Amino acid sequence: MPTTSARRSPRNKTRPSTSTSARGGGTSRFKLNPAFAAAHANTATTDGVARGGSIASKSIDYALKTARQTGKLHLIDSGLSSPLPDTFFDLRSDLTIDLSMSNDNERSLMSECYGEENLSSVDLSDNNGITELDDRITRYELVRTLRVRRCSLTVIPAALYSLEHLTTLDLSGNSIAHPLPLGELPQTLMELDVSQNAIPSLGDGGEEGVLPNLQKLDVSHNKLTSILDNEPASWCPKLQSLKFSNNSIATFLPQSILDGMPNLTTIEGHNNDISNCPNLSQMTSLTVVDLCDNQLREVPCVHANLTRLALANNKLQSICGLYPQLSTPLPVSNLVELRLNGNQISSLDVTIVQHWVKMGLLDLRNNNLTDLPFILGYLPALNKLPLDGNALRTIRPALLCDVQNLKKSLRKKGLGPGTVDYLPNEWKDTTSSAPSASLVKSVSCSEEVMSSQQGTFTLNLSSKGHETLPRHICSELTSNTLEMEDVVYTYGSRVRTLNLQNNKLTTLEDDIATTLPNISSMDFSKNRLQHLPSSMGDLPLATLILENNRLSSEALHASPLCVLSTKSKLSQSLQHLNISNNHLAWIPAQLFRLPTLSTLVLSHNRITTISSSNQSNHDSNQGWKPGLPALRTLDLSSNQISNLGHLPQIIAGCQPKLKTLLLQNNNLMSIPPELGILHECCEMQTINLKGNPQKALRISILNRSCDFILSYLRDRMDETVLQHALELKETYASSLTSASASNNGSGGIENENTTAAVQQRNRPTPRTAQESKSTQQKNRNTSIKPDTNDEPSSTHHPGFQAPQVAQAIAATATATPLISELRDAMEDLTRQLNKTNVSNAKKYALKKQYAMTNAKLLKEQRRLKAEAGC
């Protein structure tokens, strides 16, 4: 075939010649068979060597001959270079006309062949030598398809603008680095491909618009920063496919331009810098949208006819707003493939998921999901559901690899829609806490309220722009009722979780307690709340999230969290309280009345001190007080705290269950060594002191484990400081016990006896001047200062301890190099033993080695003692 010969010509050109010997004389004993050369359109020299130039010439001649017969000139990979031969632009120049009269019916060859002006297709692709196309290309007057792919063009040929019949132009894979003036291209263009170049811009349109007949446009793999420099009156109104991936485009097409493209079916714009996408909900012809690897923070609004949507590797946090018609009955979505991997999505909106009846692939990898909505189990076409990289603690790991069993498990968690479009219900109501499917569907209410009566009973109103709890929602929750076993329940009494995050709430109504009397979790994060309603104290809340609002310390002091008695529902049930990223300047003392609170998050506020002794105003209402006996996690990070006061002693005496203490990114100029008593008095597992301006503890120490840091701090206290800290700890513990026993409602507030006792502990005893001077010198030696030895005198590790060795080391006054070496070896062995991935055999060998090292250390200790006794 001629095409095959043309593609092989470069290979034959570069093949080394075998006609001469390596020494430069004589003929080679390898000669080309003349019959083989004739069969493959090769000519042989006298010694049998093929000429590569003859092969290219043969392929070009064949292409010209074919062009004269078919009107299509295809010279792909023919070794062409600029300037092109004149023969390409004058196809009749080399013809030999037979003028004999032997055959009367034979017409002249000149009248039979196509000329250059009659060609319909020209393809010059894959010729690296073509760097430009001159004005002779205008001789192709009727050409409709022109392809010059993967050549070396650096500029767009100006002659292209005069080809009035051109419908397809392919200049992809060149080195064009100049702007592409779309408005100057032939108006007859229907397909334009300029991908894989270095084009910086596409210009703008004229008064008549840009390319009114264009249907396919591919500008991917260029250096575009925007699709349009200006906004023309009309732009490609018949466009069906738009590809602009792998550029640096930051803004999408204007909404007015998109509205003028009713036939657009495909948008491919991955790997750009797009941060917002216009509304695509009115584009009913759109079927494919690919916006992966961008900077999107919100999902684009799309129509239900869309079949494939790719939004991977963006910054999405939810899928709310995908379909803007949520307030009205939504038609069944045609979406069959949705890629959301590599985002920050924490939950899936049930009102959107329930319409994905045709969904086959849902990619949710590498997100922040903690649970899946049960409605996913009722989607009949869903067969691929990647979930890697999520913290799904409520789902067994074995189910994550089996989609069908996972769907079956989800169907057992809640009641499905119960229509023919979904899988049949498998949920069995064993607690009689939910009505039957027919009863739910018979009640007329909004989508949000409907979804709150199924599954986890969550009322999701997040990211809706609400300024208060909608009145029609409250009315539906209180007016709609269910009767089960002769008991009437309102819809509001069945709701357990309220999600109102990311709205514009400034206040909450007082009737929230009557609307949602059995609510256990509320999320008001990312709003504008400045105060809390008094009726919130009547709610049995276990979780209250107030992150990122505008609450001040005065507002918190007047809130139900502080003014209610210890017998209120809120104080007896609240376990998780998050008030981070607000305007708190001090901590109200009444906050310590919550006996069941286990997690308190106060990070990213304006708290300057938690010591009540340094406050000039409201001394009895501020500071860290005794209370919160169930506290396990305390987060005070990213504030302006410069003084911890008696925080270590109060925690040790009143919060013995504390496991996590976060104090990073504050203004602590010194770390109190009294924190070391938490190692023995609490269940500490995590402590963070980084990001403070203190200079006593090096970063190498702060990077160590919690046990090491607390041991290090404890070893820096002498007996006097340690005894004083333990006495204060006992004082605070006894005050908390007496307050609980008296049950007088004072909770965690210090009474007069406690204050007097603490002041008595802090008051110095009379002493002589010499004793006072020595005591001051001793206290200065007690303060924390950098030490060349990072190891504490006693090793404390949660999994393996050596108390005898610690006592022996502490009893030794002088340390020899051998002792230091043995201590380092035992520390290293201890770290290895505490690793979780150590096998039993390895652990046995390490323990044996540890025992031998311990024996050597004890032997060296006895030897030093004996020498000291002599």
Sequence and secondary structure as in RCSB ss.txt:
>XXXX:A:sequence
MPTTSARRSPRNKTRPSTSTSARGGGTSRFKLNPAFAAAHANTATTDGVARGGSIASKSIDYALKTARQTGKLHL
IDSGLSSPLPDTFFDLRSDLTIDLSMSNDNERSLMSECYGEENLSSVDLSDNNGITELDDRITRYELVRTLRVRR
CSLTVIPAALYSLEHLTTLDLSGNSIAHPLPLGELPQTLMELDVSQNAIPSLGDGGEEGVLPNLQKLDVSHNKLT
SILDNEPASWCPKLQSLKFSNNSIATFLPQSILDGMPNLTTIEGHNNDISNCPNLSQMTSLTVVDLCDNQLREVP
CVHANLTRLALANNKLQSICGLYPQLSTPLPVSNLVELRLNGNQISSLDVTIVQHWVKMGLLDLRNNNLTDLPFI
LGYLPALNKLPLDGNALRTIRPALLCDVQNLKKSLRKKGLGPGTVDYLPNEWKDTTSSAPSASLVKSVSCSEEVM
SSQQGTFTLNLSSKGHETLPRHICSELTSNTLEMEDVVYTYGSRVRTLNLQNNKLTTLEDDIATTLPNISSMDFS
KNRLQHLPSSMGDLPLATLILENNRLSSEALHASPLCVLSTKSKLSQSLQHLNISNNHLAWIPAQLFRLPTLSTL
VLSHNRITTISSSNQSNHDSNQGWKPGLPALRTLDLSSNQISNLGHLPQIIAGCQPKLKTLLLQNNNLMSIPPEL
GILHECCEMQTINLKGNPQKALRISILNRSCDFILSYLRDRMDETVLQHALELKETYASSLTSASASNNGSGGIE
NENTTAAVQQRNRPTPRTAQESKSTQQKNRNTSIKPDTNDEPSSTHHPGFQAPQVAQAIAATATATPLISELRDA
MEDLTRQLNKTNVSNAKKYALKKQYAMTNAKLLKEQRRLKAEAGC
>XXXX:A:secstr
 HHHHHHHHHHHHHS   SB TTS SB S    HHHHHHTT  B TTS B HHHHHHHHHHHHHHHHHHHSEEE 
TTS  BSS  GGGG TTTT       S TT   HHHHS  GGG  EEE  S TB     GGGGG TT  EEE TT
S   S  GGGGG TT  EEE TTS   S   GGGS TT  EEE  SS        BTTBB TT  EEE  SS  S
BS SS  S B TT  EEE  SS   B   HHHHHT TT  EEE  SS       BTT TT  EEE  SS  SS  
 B TT  EEE  SS     TTSSTTTTS        EEE  SS      HHHHTT TT  EEE  SS  S   GG
GGG TT  B   TTS  TTS GGGGG HHHHHHHHHTSS    STTS       SSS S  HHHHHHS   HHHH
HTTSTT EEE TTS  SS  HHHHHHHHH EEEETTEEEEHHHH  EEE  SS      TTHHHHSTT  EEE  
SS      GGGGGS  SEEE  SS  BHHHHHTSHHHHS TTSHHHHH  EEE  SSB SS  GGGGG TT  EE
E  SS   B  GGG SS GGGSS  S  TT  EEE  SS   B TTHHHHHHHH TT  EEE  SS  SS  GGG
GGHHHHS   EEE TT S  SS HHHHTS HHHHHHHHHHT  HHHHHHHHHHHHHHHHHHHHHHHHT S TTS 
 HHHHHHHHHHHS     HHHHHHHHHHHHHHS    S  S SS   SS   HHHHHHHHH SS  HHHHHHHHH
HHHHHHHHT TT  HHHHHHHHHHHHHHHHHHHHHHHHHHHHHH 
